[in-house]
Amino acid sequence: MYRPFPNLGDILKKEGSSIFDYFDFDPDQPPFPTKEVAVLQGSWYEMGLQYGQQARDSLHRRVAFFLQLDRSKAETYDKLYDDMKEYIAHYQQFFPEFVELLHGMADGAKLGFLDVAATHTIYTPLSEHSCSHVSAWGKATADGGIYGGANWDYEGNLRVYEPAVIAYPDNGHAFISASGIATNAMINDAGVMVLSSGSQHKLPKDHKDIGFQYMVGFLYISAKCATAAEARDALLNANIACNIGNNVQIVDQTLDAFILEHTARMDIIRKSGDYGEQDYLIATNHFLAPEMKPSLYSGDQEWIDCQYRYDTEEQVIKENYGKVTLDTINQALGSTRTFVDGRWEDEIWSMEPTAGVSRGEWSPDNVSVTCKCVNRGLIDLKKRTLYIIAGCGNTLAAERPYAAGTASRLVLKGSPKEVLENAKMHAQVQLFLAGKDLTGQTMPDQDKIERLNKAKAALYAGHNYMNLADCSLDRNERLRLYGMAATRYSYCQCMAQQAMDDPQRIVRESFYLESWEELI
């Protein structure tokens, strides 16, 4: 069934071999300005094969990124591959579908199976000083909605090239991931939202724990869990997020919501109200539970910015309490200001360290030299909708070249074709609203007109790819073309918003236009 390709370590043992005998991507090629989209459907192997084919370029880059990290820890490729086998055995026991997915990804991208497996394993202790997430519902919101969002903060290209994923497994729930096959902002068709951020631990360097890499755990929850209670059981019983400190937030459509504060040695569940929250939850990269405090760094090693980012996001929620929308969540996660000691401080562009980190890292949308927001996922759970911003809102500060800084939208529907039709309609709505704004100007901005024309061109490219898809009798080809169509519709949405008067607003549809979209 499988079409195994040699692993990199085996290729490099041959005399005269080159790294380019294995990897197939252009190092000089920049990422796409907006989030590309991959559309998957079928068995887990088939979905892996489709992902490997549709996201081949980004998967090659991901493998290169992880192998340079993992080989430095394992010292040799042979040692790395031996270690991988233990984790694969764990996956085979608790999540055998994921092993099938890995085989498909390797075959589709023409990569070695163990190399692909290595990109989904953390086998030495890791503390992640990155990411944050916020959710709000009930009395906190303007309309009783259930809203959430997460920043993926990272140094390097780990998530920059990866597409968003819409997946319809034969065995499991349909889901959307904001980046790659799994990430820290996901929703499924049962109404379960997964958000996460890294955290701290004090494990010895030689600690080794066999379990799920945390993103694989979020994939398991999204595909397998219909309720927050099921997700809670999975988190506690399958050793999800081994070898790492983590804050995992789960919210379902019944408003069962919690954050799991996790290290390899301890798990504590906290809920809204435990620390003064009222119908909202927030996490950055520290812990609130007293039992977890011993795992936090102290003294010269303290991550002082974690509390400031938490306080900043919470203050945005408090100042908008009772009227929180998805735009409020975006404002909290996208704040370059910091709430410090009861007052707001403007963004600070400084490389000078303050208590161990640059002052700009105290804000949720980091104003820093290295670790920045690579992706932001924003979720309207009731509507099964995920908005994605590729890079941070300040496109000048973002490392991502040509970043749009605006949000594309994907809505989880009954089939891939329905998702595409909705994305197309949303793109057309954005064109309508951009045209309205520009028509009302006495002297329209020529740069905005150019962006609007780029959006219109992308719309027609999307139409063409969708027409080709619907002519195909090969499902894998049809899904690949759907992904290309979704990518163009997403680009259209983002470029049209750049031509508007308020480009970074998330929810902008009037009741009439939203009702029009609901016809699809």
MOLINHU-V891553 format. One record per residue. N is the residue number from 1. RES is the residue in three letters. SS is DSSP state (alpha for helix, beta for strand, coil for the rest). OMEGA is omega in radians with two decimals (none if undefined). NEAR is the number of other C-alpha atoms within 8 Angstrom. Layout:
BEGIN
((N/RES/SS/OMEGA/NEAR) (N/RES/SS/OMEGA/NEAR))
END
This chain:
BEGIN
((1/MET/coil/-3.10/2) (2/TYR/coil/3.10/6) (3/ARG/coil/-2.95/5) (4/PRO/coil/3.05/8) (5/PHE/beta/-3.12/10) (6/PRO/coil/3.05/9) (7/ASN/coil/-3.07/11) (8/LEU/alpha/-3.11/10) (9/GLY/alpha/3.12/8) (10/ASP/alpha/3.14/8) (11/ILE/alpha/-3.06/11) (12/LEU/alpha/3.07/10) (13/LYS/coil/-3.11/7) (14/LYS/coil/-3.13/7) (15/GLU/coil/3.11/5) (16/GLY/coil/-3.12/4) (17/SER/coil/-3.13/9) (18/SER/coil/3.06/7) (19/ILE/alpha/-3.11/8) (20/PHE/alpha/2.96/6) (21/ASP/alpha/-3.05/7) (22/TYR/coil/-3.08/9) (23/PHE/coil/-3.11/8) (24/ASP/coil/3.00/7) (25/PHE/coil/-3.12/7) (26/ASP/coil/-3.13/5) (27/PRO/coil/-3.10/4) (28/ASP/coil/-3.08/4) (29/GLN/coil/3.11/5) (30/PRO/coil/3.08/5) (31/PRO/coil/3.09/8) (32/PHE/coil/-3.06/7) (33/PRO/coil/3.11/11) (34/THR/coil/-3.07/12) (35/LYS/coil/3.00/15) (36/GLU/coil/-3.04/13) (37/VAL/beta/2.99/12) (38/ALA/beta/-3.12/16) (39/VAL/beta/-3.03/14) (40/LEU/beta/3.10/13) (41/GLN/beta/3.06/11) (42/GLY/beta/3.07/10) (43/SER/coil/-3.14/9) (44/TRP/alpha/3.06/14) (45/TYR/alpha/-3.13/14) (46/GLU/alpha/3.12/11) (47/MET/alpha/3.07/16) (48/GLY/alpha/3.11/16) (49/LEU/alpha/3.13/16) (50/GLN/alpha/3.13/16) (51/TYR/alpha/3.13/15) (52/GLY/alpha/3.12/16) (53/GLN/alpha/-3.08/10) (54/GLN/alpha/-3.07/9) (55/ALA/coil/-3.04/12) (56/ARG/alpha/-3.11/11) (57/ASP/alpha/-3.10/9) (58/SER/alpha/3.13/10) (59/LEU/alpha/3.05/11) (60/HIS/alpha/3.12/13) (61/ARG/alpha/3.14/10) (62/ARG/alpha/3.13/10) (63/VAL/alpha/3.12/12) (64/ALA/alpha/3.14/9) (65/PHE/alpha/-3.08/10) (66/PHE/alpha/-3.11/10) (67/LEU/alpha/3.12/11) (68/GLN/alpha/3.03/8) (69/LEU/alpha/-3.01/8) (70/ASP/alpha/-3.11/10) (71/ARG/alpha/3.11/11) (72/SER/alpha/3.11/8) (73/LYS/alpha/-3.10/7) (74/ALA/alpha/3.11/9) (75/GLU/coil/3.11/8) (76/THR/coil/3.09/8) (77/TYR/alpha/-3.12/9) (78/ASP/alpha/3.11/7) (79/LYS/alpha/3.11/9) (80/LEU/alpha/-3.10/13) (81/TYR/alpha/3.07/11) (82/ASP/alpha/3.12/8) (83/ASP/alpha/-3.11/8) (84/MET/alpha/-3.06/12) (85/LYS/alpha/3.10/8) (86/GLU/alpha/-3.12/9) (87/TYR/alpha/3.09/12) (88/ILE/alpha/3.10/10) (89/ALA/alpha/3.09/8) (90/HIS/alpha/3.09/12) (91/TYR/alpha/-3.13/13) (92/GLN/alpha/3.14/11) (93/GLN/alpha/-3.00/7) (94/PHE/alpha/-3.07/7) (95/PHE/coil/-3.05/10) (96/PRO/alpha/3.12/9) (97/GLU/alpha/-3.12/9) (98/PHE/alpha/3.08/10) (99/VAL/alpha/3.07/11) (100/GLU/alpha/3.11/11) (101/LEU/alpha/3.13/14) (102/LEU/alpha/3.10/13) (103/HIS/alpha/3.13/13) (104/GLY/alpha/3.13/18) (105/MET/alpha/3.14/17) (106/ALA/alpha/-3.12/17) (107/ASP/alpha/-3.11/16) (108/GLY/alpha/-3.11/14) (109/ALA/alpha/-3.10/14) (110/LYS/coil/3.10/8) (111/LEU/coil/3.08/14) (112/GLY/beta/-3.10/13) (113/PHE/alpha/-3.10/14) (114/LEU/alpha/3.05/9) (115/ASP/alpha/3.11/13) (116/VAL/alpha/3.10/13) (117/ALA/alpha/-3.11/11) (118/ALA/alpha/3.13/14) (119/THR/coil/-3.12/10) (120/HIS/coil/-3.12/9) (121/THR/coil/2.97/10) (122/ILE/coil/-2.99/10) (123/TYR/coil/2.91/9) (124/THR/coil/-3.06/11) (125/PRO/coil/-3.09/13) (126/LEU/beta/2.95/9) (127/SER/coil/-3.11/10) (128/GLU/coil/3.14/12) (129/HIS/coil/-3.03/9) (130/SER/coil/3.02/13) (131/CYS/coil/3.00/15) (132/SER/beta/-3.12/15) (133/HIS/beta/-3.04/15) (134/VAL/beta/2.97/15) (135/SER/beta/3.10/12) (136/ALA/beta/-3.11/13) (137/TRP/coil/2.99/13) (138/GLY/alpha/-3.05/10) (139/LYS/alpha/-3.13/10) (140/ALA/alpha/-2.98/16) (141/THR/beta/-3.11/15) (142/ALA/coil/-2.97/10) (143/ASP/coil/-3.10/6) (144/GLY/coil/3.12/9) (145/GLY/coil/3.07/12) (146/ILE/coil/-2.99/14) (147/TYR/beta/3.09/14) (148/GLY/beta/3.09/16) (149/GLY/beta/-3.13/16) (150/ALA/beta/2.93/17) (151/ASN/beta/2.92/14) (152/TRP/beta/3.14/13) (153/ASP/beta/-3.13/11) (154/TYR/beta/3.01/12) (155/GLU/coil/-3.12/8) (156/GLY/coil/-2.94/4) (157/ASN/coil/-3.01/7) (158/LEU/coil/-3.06/10) (159/ARG/coil/-2.99/9) (160/VAL/coil/-3.06/10) (161/TYR/coil/-3.03/10) (162/GLU/coil/3.07/13) (163/PRO/coil/2.85/13) (164/ALA/beta/-3.07/14) (165/VAL/beta/2.96/14) (166/ILE/beta/-3.01/14) (167/ALA/beta/3.12/11) (168/TYR/beta/3.14/13) (169/PRO/beta/3.04/14) (170/ASP/coil/-3.10/8) (171/ASN/coil/3.14/6) (172/GLY/coil/-3.14/8) (173/HIS/coil/2.96/14) (174/ALA/coil/-3.11/13) (175/PHE/beta/3.00/14) (176/ILE/beta/3.03/13) (177/SER/beta/-3.10/14) (178/ALA/coil/-3.12/17) (179/SER/coil/3.13/12) (180/GLY/coil/-3.09/11) (181/ILE/coil/3.06/8) (182/ALA/coil/-3.13/12) (183/THR/coil/-3.05/12) (184/ASN/coil/3.00/13) (185/ALA/beta/-3.07/15) (186/MET/beta/3.02/16) (187/ILE/beta/3.03/16) (188/ASN/beta/-3.04/15) (189/ASP/coil/3.09/11) (190/ALA/coil/-3.14/8) (191/GLY/coil/3.06/13) (192/VAL/beta/3.12/17) (193/MET/beta/3.11/16) (194/VAL/beta/3.05/15) (195/LEU/beta/3.13/14) (196/SER/beta/3.00/15) (197/SER/beta/3.13/18) (198/GLY/beta/3.07/15) (199/SER/beta/-2.93/16) (200/GLN/coil/3.02/16) (201/HIS/coil/3.09/12) (202/LYS/coil/3.12/7) (203/LEU/coil/3.04/6) (204/PRO/coil/-3.06/6) (205/LYS/coil/-3.11/6) (206/ASP/coil/3.10/6) (207/HIS/coil/3.11/9) (208/LYS/coil/-3.10/8) (209/ASP/coil/-3.14/9) (210/ILE/coil/-3.13/10) (211/GLY/coil/-3.12/12) (212/PHE/beta/2.81/16) (213/GLN/coil/-2.90/12) (214/TYR/alpha/3.12/9) (215/MET/alpha/3.06/12) (216/VAL/alpha/3.06/11) (217/GLY/alpha/3.13/12) (218/PHE/alpha/3.03/13) (219/LEU/alpha/3.12/11) (220/TYR/alpha/-3.12/10) (221/ILE/alpha/-3.08/11) (222/SER/alpha/-3.09/16) (223/ALA/alpha/-2.96/12) (224/LYS/alpha/-2.96/8) (225/CYS/coil/3.14/13) (226/ALA/coil/-3.10/10) (227/THR/coil/3.05/10) (228/ALA/alpha/3.13/13) (229/ALA/alpha/3.09/7) (230/GLU/alpha/3.12/9) (231/ALA/alpha/3.12/12) (232/ARG/alpha/3.13/8) (233/ASP/alpha/-3.14/8) (234/ALA/alpha/-3.13/10) (235/LEU/alpha/-3.05/10) (236/LEU/alpha/-2.98/9) (237/ASN/alpha/-3.06/7) (238/ALA/coil/-3.12/9) (239/ASN/coil/3.08/10) (240/ILE/beta/-3.13/14) (241/ALA/coil/3.10/15) (242/CYS/coil/3.04/15) (243/ASN/coil/-3.06/14) (244/ILE/beta/2.91/17) (245/GLY/beta/-3.04/16) (246/ASN/beta/2.95/16) (247/ASN/beta/-3.10/16) (248/VAL/beta/3.13/12) (249/GLN/beta/3.09/12) (250/ILE/beta/3.05/13) (251/VAL/beta/3.06/12) (252/ASP/beta/-3.01/13) (253/GLN/coil/3.07/10) (254/THR/coil/-3.11/4) (255/LEU/coil/2.89/8) (256/ASP/coil/-3.03/9) (257/ALA/beta/3.11/11) (258/PHE/beta/2.94/12) (259/ILE/beta/3.01/13) (260/LEU/beta/2.99/12) (261/GLU/beta/-2.88/15) (262/HIS/beta/2.77/14) (263/THR/coil/3.13/14) (264/ALA/coil/-3.06/10) (265/ARG/coil/-3.06/5) (266/MET/coil/3.03/7) (267/ASP/beta/3.06/9) (268/ILE/beta/3.06/10) (269/ILE/beta/2.98/8) (270/ARG/beta/-3.08/10) (271/LYS/coil/3.07/9) (272/SER/coil/-3.09/13) (273/GLY/coil/-3.12/8) (274/ASP/coil/-3.11/7) (275/TYR/coil/3.05/6) (276/GLY/coil/3.12/6) (277/GLU/coil/3.05/9) (278/GLN/coil/-3.13/8) (279/ASP/coil/2.98/11) (280/TYR/beta/3.08/11) (281/LEU/beta/-3.11/12) (282/ILE/beta/2.99/11) (283/ALA/beta/2.97/14) (284/THR/coil/-3.06/16) (285/ASN/coil/3.03/16) (286/HIS/coil/-3.14/11) (287/PHE/coil/3.08/11) (288/LEU/coil/-3.08/7) (289/ALA/coil/3.14/9) (290/PRO/alpha/-3.12/5) (291/GLU/alpha/-3.09/6) (292/MET/alpha/-3.04/12) (293/LYS/alpha/3.12/9) (294/PRO/alpha/3.13/6) (295/SER/alpha/-3.10/9) (296/LEU/coil/3.09/12) (297/TYR/coil/-3.09/11) (298/SER/coil/3.12/7) (299/GLY/alpha/-3.13/5) (300/ASP/alpha/-3.11/6) (301/GLN/alpha/-3.05/7) (302/GLU/coil/3.04/10) (303/TRP/coil/-3.00/12) (304/ILE/coil/-3.08/9) (305/ASP/alpha/-3.05/10) (306/CYS/alpha/-3.13/11) (307/GLN/alpha/3.13/9) (308/TYR/alpha/3.08/13) (309/ARG/alpha/3.08/14) (310/TYR/alpha/-3.10/12) (311/ASP/alpha/-3.14/10) (312/THR/alpha/3.14/16) (313/GLU/alpha/3.13/14) (314/GLU/alpha/-3.13/10) (315/GLN/alpha/3.07/9) (316/VAL/alpha/3.10/11) (317/ILE/alpha/-3.12/13) (318/LYS/alpha/-3.12/7) (319/GLU/alpha/3.13/6) (320/ASN/coil/-3.04/10) (321/TYR/coil/-3.09/10) (322/GLY/coil/3.13/8) (323/LYS/coil/3.13/9) (324/VAL/beta/3.02/14) (325/THR/coil/3.07/10) (326/LEU/alpha/3.07/13) (327/ASP/alpha/3.09/10) (328/THR/alpha/3.09/11) (329/ILE/alpha/3.12/16) (330/ASN/alpha/3.11/11) (331/GLN/alpha/3.13/9) (332/ALA/alpha/-3.12/14) (333/LEU/alpha/-3.08/15) (334/GLY/coil/-3.10/10) (335/SER/coil/2.99/12) (336/THR/coil/2.97/12) (337/ARG/coil/-3.12/11) (338/THR/beta/3.07/15) (339/PHE/beta/-3.01/13) (340/VAL/beta/3.05/10) (341/ASP/coil/3.03/4) (342/GLY/coil/3.12/5) (343/ARG/beta/3.13/6) (344/TRP/beta/3.01/8) (345/GLU/beta/3.12/8) (346/ASP/coil/-3.14/7) (347/GLU/coil/-3.09/10) (348/ILE/coil/3.06/8) (349/TRP/coil/-3.11/8) (350/SER/coil/3.06/8) (351/MET/coil/-3.13/9) (352/GLU/coil/-3.12/6) (353/PRO/beta/3.04/8) (354/THR/beta/-3.08/7) (355/ALA/coil/2.98/8) (356/GLY/coil/3.12/10) (357/VAL/beta/3.10/10) (358/SER/beta/-3.05/12) (359/ARG/alpha/3.14/13) (360/GLY/alpha/3.12/14) (361/GLU/alpha/3.10/12) (362/TRP/alpha/-3.12/12) (363/SER/coil/-3.11/16) (364/PRO/coil/3.03/16) (365/ASP/coil/-2.90/13) (366/ASN/coil/2.97/12) (367/VAL/coil/-2.99/13) (368/SER/coil/-3.12/13) (369/VAL/coil/-2.99/6) (370/THR/coil/-2.99/6) (371/CYS/coil/-3.09/10) (372/LYS/beta/3.06/15) (373/CYS/beta/-3.13/15) (374/VAL/beta/3.08/15) (375/ASN/beta/2.98/16) (376/ARG/beta/3.05/15) (377/GLY/beta/-3.14/13) (378/LEU/beta/-2.94/15) (379/ILE/beta/2.91/15) (380/ASP/beta/-2.96/13) (381/LEU/coil/-3.11/16) (382/LYS/coil/-3.12/9) (383/LYS/coil/3.13/6) (384/ARG/coil/-3.02/13) (385/THR/beta/3.11/12) (386/LEU/beta/3.01/15) (387/TYR/beta/-3.07/12) (388/ILE/beta/3.00/13) (389/ILE/beta/3.13/16) (390/ALA/beta/-3.05/16) (391/GLY/coil/-3.12/15) (392/CYS/coil/-3.09/16) (393/GLY/coil/3.07/10) (394/ASN/coil/-3.04/7) (395/THR/coil/3.11/12) (396/LEU/coil/3.12/5) (397/ALA/coil/-3.10/7) (398/ALA/coil/3.05/14) (399/GLU/coil/-3.11/7) (400/ARG/coil/-3.13/11) (401/PRO/coil/3.09/8) (402/TYR/coil/-3.10/6) (403/ALA/coil/-3.12/11) (404/ALA/coil/-3.11/13) (405/GLY/coil/3.12/13) (406/THR/coil/-2.93/14) (407/ALA/beta/2.91/12) (408/SER/beta/-3.06/13) (409/ARG/beta/3.04/12) (410/LEU/beta/3.14/10) (411/VAL/beta/-3.12/11) (412/LEU/coil/-3.11/13) (413/LYS/coil/-3.05/8) (414/GLY/coil/-3.11/6) (415/SER/coil/3.09/7) (416/PRO/alpha/-3.13/12) (417/LYS/alpha/3.12/7) (418/GLU/alpha/3.08/10) (419/VAL/alpha/-3.14/13) (420/LEU/alpha/3.13/11) (421/GLU/alpha/3.12/9) (422/ASN/alpha/3.10/12) (423/ALA/alpha/3.10/14) (424/LYS/alpha/-3.13/12) (425/MET/alpha/3.12/10) (426/HIS/alpha/3.07/11) (427/ALA/alpha/3.14/14) (428/GLN/alpha/3.08/10) (429/VAL/alpha/3.13/9) (430/GLN/alpha/3.06/11) (431/LEU/alpha/3.12/15) (432/PHE/alpha/-3.08/8) (433/LEU/alpha/3.08/9) (434/ALA/alpha/3.10/14) (435/GLY/alpha/3.11/9) (436/LYS/alpha/-3.14/8) (437/ASP/alpha/-3.09/10) (438/LEU/alpha/3.13/12) (439/THR/alpha/-3.13/8) (440/GLY/coil/-3.12/6) (441/GLN/coil/3.13/7) (442/THR/coil/3.10/5) (443/MET/coil/-3.10/4) (444/PRO/coil/3.11/9) (445/ASP/coil/-3.09/7) (446/GLN/alpha/3.09/6) (447/ASP/alpha/3.11/6) (448/LYS/alpha/3.08/11) (449/ILE/alpha/3.11/11) (450/GLU/alpha/3.11/8) (451/ARG/alpha/3.10/12) (452/LEU/alpha/3.12/15) (453/ASN/alpha/3.05/8) (454/LYS/alpha/3.11/10) (455/ALA/alpha/-3.14/15) (456/LYS/alpha/3.11/10) (457/ALA/alpha/3.12/9) (458/ALA/alpha/3.11/12) (459/LEU/alpha/-3.12/14) (460/TYR/alpha/3.02/8) (461/ALA/alpha/3.08/10) (462/GLY/alpha/3.10/15) (463/HIS/alpha/-3.07/9) (464/ASN/alpha/3.12/9) (465/TYR/alpha/-3.13/12) (466/MET/alpha/3.08/11) (467/ASN/alpha/3.11/8) (468/LEU/alpha/-3.14/10) (469/ALA/alpha/-3.07/13) (470/ASP/alpha/3.03/7) (471/CYS/alpha/-3.03/6) (472/SER/coil/3.05/9) (473/LEU/coil/3.14/5) (474/ASP/coil/-3.03/6) (475/ARG/alpha/-3.13/7) (476/ASN/alpha/3.10/7) (477/GLU/alpha/3.14/9) (478/ARG/alpha/3.14/13) (479/LEU/alpha/3.09/15) (480/ARG/alpha/3.13/13) (481/LEU/alpha/3.02/12) (482/TYR/alpha/3.10/16) (483/GLY/alpha/3.11/13) (484/MET/alpha/3.07/13) (485/ALA/alpha/3.13/15) (486/ALA/alpha/3.10/14) (487/THR/alpha/-3.14/12) (488/ARG/alpha/3.10/12) (489/TYR/alpha/3.09/14) (490/SER/alpha/3.09/15) (491/TYR/alpha/3.09/14) (492/CYS/alpha/3.14/16) (493/GLN/alpha/-3.05/17) (494/CYS/alpha/-3.12/15) (495/MET/alpha/3.08/14) (496/ALA/alpha/3.11/15) (497/GLN/alpha/3.10/14) (498/GLN/alpha/3.13/13) (499/ALA/coil/-3.08/13) (500/MET/coil/3.11/12) (501/ASP/coil/-3.11/6) (502/ASP/coil/-2.95/6) (503/PRO/coil/-3.04/9) (504/GLN/coil/3.03/10) (505/ARG/coil/-3.09/8) (506/ILE/coil/-3.10/9) (507/VAL/coil/-3.04/6) (508/ARG/coil/-3.05/5) (509/GLU/coil/2.96/7) (510/SER/coil/3.12/6) (511/PHE/alpha/-3.11/6) (512/TYR/alpha/-3.09/7) (513/LEU/alpha/3.09/9) (514/GLU/alpha/3.09/9) (515/SER/alpha/3.11/8) (516/TRP/alpha/3.12/8) (517/GLU/alpha/-3.10/10) (518/GLU/alpha/3.06/6) (519/LEU/coil/-3.12/5) (520/ILE/coil/none/8))
END
